[in-house]
Structures are given as structure tokens and as C-alpha cells.
Amino acid sequence: MQSNYKERRFKTMLIIPIKEGENIDRALKRFKRKFDRTGTKRSLQTRKQFTKPSVKRRAEIQKAQYIQGLRDAENL
């Protein structure tokens, strides 16, 4: 169990190489963009509290209905 946790932890580590003479603000911006793309923050927020399976299913159905409505409106 412990080794699995360590492997998972290292997979999410971000490495941002800083180029010679690069502004730190620019490097931070690259880091933030890369961090947002990994979805780490979203997964932490979802694990923060338990959501019932019925609530998850209802949210998925509502999302699918919304997307389908957008596609139907686009086809008209």
C-alpha cells in the first residue's frame, strides 16, 4: 500500500525548467498553467468530501443533457 502511494505521488510532480535569464513571473505563469492542466486541484476538491453515488449520477445526467442541448441547438 505504501509503495503505491509513493508512485502515485511522484507521478503528479511537476518540473518546470527555467531558462537562462527568464523572468520568474513568466516561469510561475507556466507552472500555474501546467498545474491547471493536470487536474490536481479538482481531484483534491472532489476527495475533500464524500458525494453519494446517486448525486454523482444525477450530475452526470444533467451534464449530458446540457451538452446534448448545445449540440441540438448547433444543428438547428
Number of C-alpha atoms within 10 A of each C-alpha: 5 6 8 8 9 10 10 10 10 9 8 12 10 11 8 11 9 13 9 6 6 9 10 11 9 11 15 13 11 14 16 11 11 14 15 11 10 13 11 11 11 11 10 10 9 10 9 9 8 7 10 8 9 9 10 11 11 11 12 12 12 12 12 12 12 12 12 12 12 11 11 10 9 8 7 5
